[in-house]
Structures are given as C-alpha cells and as structure tokens.
Amino acid sequence: MFRGGKLRRREVLDAQTAENIGCVWDLEIDERSGKITALVVMRGGWRRLLGMGEFIIPWENISAIGEKYVLADMRRVYIK
C-alpha cells in the first residue's frame, strides 16, 4: 500500500523533456470512489508569487512514481 502523504514534496519531472515542473503539493480525490483524480503541483519562486505556480495534473497523465520523482505527461495540463 502507498500512502498519499509520501507523494507530498516529491519533485515532478516532465516525462518528455525531463524539465523540473515543481513539487507535489496536494491530491485531488473523487469523493464517491475514493480514487486519486489529479496531483496538484506547486512551482516555487517568482511564478508562485505571480499566481502562475499551480498545476493540476490529471492522474492518467502520471507516467511513473519513483522514490524521489514523479514523471508526468505535461502536454494536457493546465495552470490555475
């Protein structure tokens, strides 16, 4: 079993470019099924201060989860 808290602050990398996107900040969970629907990823620095730092990555875009990194397909991701 994998606990959601272990994902928090794990670095997220773009699976296509290996660019560091940010860190997992939170999870979106479907209330009915209890399944994770998305990761909320927060960028640091000036982007965060300008309100450009939050990404919502749908769960189906997650390619892999490792001990230190999460790989995500960033082609269909939007910024809040």
HUVENSUL-V269815 format. One line per field, one symbol per residue. ss: DSSP state (A for helix, B for strand, O for the rest). phi: phi as a letter, one per 40 degrees, with the letter a starting at -180 (. if undefined). psi: psi as a letter, one per 20 degrees, with the letter a starting at -180 (. if undefined). A space follows every 50 residues. Layout:
ss = ???
phi = ???
psi = ???
This chain:
ss = OOOAAAOOOOBBBBOOOOOBBBBBBBBBBOOOOOOBBBBBBBOOAAAAAO OOOBBBBBAAABBBBOOOBBBBOAAAOBBO
phi = .bcdcccdgccbbcccbgcccibcbabbbccccgccbabbbbccgccccc gbbbbbbddccccabbcbbbcbcccbbbbc
psi = qpphhihpjpqpqphhijpohbqphrqppphghjqphqppppqabhhghj jjipqooqhiiogqoahhqppqojhkqqp.
